[in-house]
Every structure is written in C-alpha cells, then in structure tokens.
C-alpha cells in the first residue's frame, strides 16, 4: 500500500487512525487540536495524537510542521513479541488494519524495523492461516484476525472448497497445454538439427 486510494473504504479507515505527533513550529489558532490546551495557539514541542491523513499533510509540507512518532503497536516491545511468535497475537485487538497502517508508518521509521516486522509477521501468520483453511475445524482455533487477514482467509476457504469439489468430480482430466506441447516439439526439432 505505497499510495493512498481515495475511493477505498479500508484506506479511509486506515488513514483515520490516530498517530502520535510532535509539532515542530508554533501554529496560531490551532490550539483546538490539543484538548488539554488552554491557549488558542498550538506551541512547538506539543505532543498529541492526530489522524494519519492530517499528520501526513502536515509532515509533507516544507518545512514539515510535525514529526510523526511510531504508534505503540509498532514500537520495540510489540515488535519483539511479533517477531518471537506472531501466531499467538490477537491481531483484532492489536489493530484492525495492522498491515495497512504499518505500510504508512514504515516511512517514518528511521531504522526500517517496522517494514521487517510487517513482513515477518505476515509470513508467520500466512502459514498458520493457510494450514487452517485446509481444515474448517481449525479455522475457528486461529487467533482473531485483522481485517485484511479475514478477507484473505475467506478467499482461501472459498478457493479450497472449489478445488476440493473440482478434484472430487474428476471428469475433467488435466492435459498438457498446446503452448507447452508446441514448445517441446520445437526444442526436439532444434536438438535434431544441431
């Protein structure tokens, strides 16, 4: 998810997630963003959580008005837990849009550890979900999934059932594609000419 999709409901939900930010400059008449502020102006150095879409627009200005901090689910403590065994984590509680938000947040991670954690977490959980889709009994034993994992699991279950029913029918045997057969004939002809 390298760029936002204006018409995607899931992308709208992801960009509405609040992220911690530190304001780098004084912003006149923006004190309403900080519920604890007593003044009308927002002072430099103020730390508050704002929606990702607002943080991105303030960060991309020149000079940047905010620095975006990592949300707690992408910080070192959670990264260690996920890297140890991501299959035991309740992704539903951790974050409905864990992977999608992580893609946005990864560009604010100087050490690029968020990207590695996202990839590692997805690999571990993909294996778990894949093995669970083969058996409908084990799909219920899987830790609660994130929104994107739920979508992929539903697709995998539908595909697995379709494959199983197709294999049971057995009246449509697999044959070699004509392109492959022609390729083999050409290779054989080339070998005979050499």
N, C-alpha and C positions, 0 to 999 in steps of 0.2 A: 504494500500500500504506500507507494512512494509519493503519490499525489492524491489530493482530495477529490472526491467525486461529489459534485454539487447536488445531484439528484438521489444519492444513495441514503436511505433512511439509516442504515447502520453507520455510515460515515458521519451523519449528522449527530447521532447518539454518541459516537466516539469523540467528536470534536466538542461536544458539550460537557465532557468530563472535566472536572476542575483539577488544575495542576498548581503546585506552589511556585510562586514567582517573587523575585525581589526587584523592586523598582529602582532604576539607576539614576533617574532625574526627578526633580520636583515637577508635579503635574498640577497646575492650578485648576480649581473647581472639580477635581476628580476624587475628593475625599469620600464620596458616597460608595466607592468601590470597597473601602475598608469599613466594615460595620462598627469597629471599635474606635474609629477616628472621631475626634471632637472638632476638628477643623474642616474647612471646605477644601483645602488643598491636600494633595497626597504627597508626602515628603519622600525624598530619595532615601533608600535603605529600608523602606517599608516592605515587610513580607506578608503576602496574602495569597489566597488561592483564587484563581480566576479561571473561567472556561478556556479550554485549549484554543478555540478559534480566536479568542481575544488575545491570549498570550502570544500566539503565532503572529498576529498582525502587529502587535507592539514590539515583538522581537525582530521582525524583518525590516522595521523602519531604520533609517540611517540618521543619526546614531540610534542604536537599539534603546528602547525605553525600559525594557525588563530583561532580566536573565531568568531563564526557566530552570527550575530545580527538578530533580527526579522525584516523581511520586513515591511514596513509601513502598509500594509493591515492586518497584524496580531497583530499590536500594540493596546494599550488600547483604543484609540479613536475609531478605527474601530470595535474593539470587543464590545464596548458599543452599537454602532449603530446596529450591527448584533444581539446582544442579546436582544435589545429592539424590533426590528421588522425586521427580515431578509427578509421578503416577499417584502418589498419596495425597496430593494437594487438591483441595476443593476449589476448583477454578471458578465456580459460580460465586463463591464468597470473595475470592481474591479479586476478581474483576470480570464482569460480563464480556468486556471487549479487551481482554488482556493482550492479545497479539496485535490487534489493530492500533490500540493506544501505544503499545510498545514501539511500533513502527514510527509513529510520530515522535515519540520521546527519544528514540535512539539517536537522532541527530543532535540532541542536547547533551549526550553522554560523551564526555571527552575521551574516556578510556575505551569506548566501544564495547563495554561489558554487557550492556543491555541487549545488543544485537546477538551476541554469542549465547546469552541466556535464553532469548526467544527461540533461537534455532535449536538449542539443546533440549529445551522444554518441549517444543513441538515434536522433535524426533522421539523422545521418550513416550510422550502421550499418544503419538500416532501409532506406535507399535501396540500399545495397550488397547486402543480403540479398534484397531484392525483385527486383533485377535478376538475382541469381544463381539464384533459384528458377525463373525462366523457362527457364534453360538448365541442365540437370542436370550438364553438364560443368564449368560454372563454380562450382557449389556446393562442389566439393572444393578450389577455389583460394582460397576465403574463409578469412581468418584464423580460428583456432579461436574458437568462440563461447562465451558464457556460458550457463548452464543455461536461463535464460528465452529467450535468443535461439535456442538449439537447439530448444526447444519450438515457438516461433513459426515457425521455418524448416520444421520437419516439417509443421506445419499448412499453411503456404503451399505446399509442394511437393504435398501431397495435394490441395489446392484447385485448384492449377494443372493437375494431371493430370486431375482431374474436369472442369474447364472445357474442356480440350482434347478430351477424349473426347466430351463433350456437343456441342461445336461440330462434331466430325467426323461425328456421327450425322446431324445436320441434318434429322431428320424431325419436329421439334417447332418450327415457326416461332414467332418472337416476335410477340405481338399486344398491342394496347392493352388495358390493364386496364379493366374495366367502370366502375370508380370514376372513372377519368380521362375515359372517353368520356362518362359522365353529367355530369361537371363541365363539359366543353366544351359540351355541349348546353345546360346551364343558363346558362353565360356567353353563348352565342349568343342564347338567348331573352331574357336581360336586356338585351343590346345592342339587340335589335329593339324592345323595349318603350321604350327611352329615346329 
